[in-house]
Amino acid sequence: MVLDACRSRSLRPDRVRDGPEAGGAEGAAVPTPAPETGLDLERAIARLPERARLAFVLHDVEGYRHREIAAMTGTAEGTWKSQLHRARRLLREALER
């Protein structure tokens, strides 16, 4: 499956942007979340329905665009837009509890 292929590859370095060239202010302090927040997020992601989780991981974590995900999976681009919207809504609800 697509998720297995993504797991076997490392994070795409061309998608990772850091520092002032990424549009951030130079020297701006980024607040570090508490360790338990990361665990809550990981648990919430793990509880997402499979396709919503796949959309979230591929788009928001790995940095793929909707059209790239659609091409990899052979499905419509709108499918992944709606799945990403669903994933974000479910994550927001889970983290608000």
Secondary structure by P-SEA (a helix, b strand, c coil): caaaaaaacccccccccccccccccccbbbbbccaaaaaaaaaaaaaccaaaaaaaaacccccccaaaaaaaacccaaaaaaaaaaaaaaaaaaaac
